[in-house]
């Protein structure tokens, strides 16, 4: 279960899949569109909050383990990965879930641990090449 309630005052306390970095995330339902605010050190990334439900639904459709494929915005995402789906024109928002230009990538790094903490997914926690699948 997630530590924290997902508010700005009590954010979720999360760790990247390899366990190498800690970060926090919280919902900002007042933002337009509603956002997940991810704070990693001094860097703040923002993703559409509907990414939680949309990513879970996509994982259910995949029916098996999917590679995370985390990549910075300016780097290409490997096909078939969570990262590629998070920026694909064929996803439910028609493109990037990331909201802050220049910081829209890393979807495959920061969203999967939140879904795991919320009980919606399972993750591998290897040094690299991690994968996830839906919990139903």
Beta strands, then each sheet from edge to edge (+ up, - down):
strand 1: 12-15
strand 2: 22-28
strand 3: 35-40
strand 4: 43-48
strand 5: 66-67
strand 6: 121-123
strand 7: 131-134
sheet 1: 1+ 2- 3+ 4-
sheet 2: 5+ 7- 6+
end
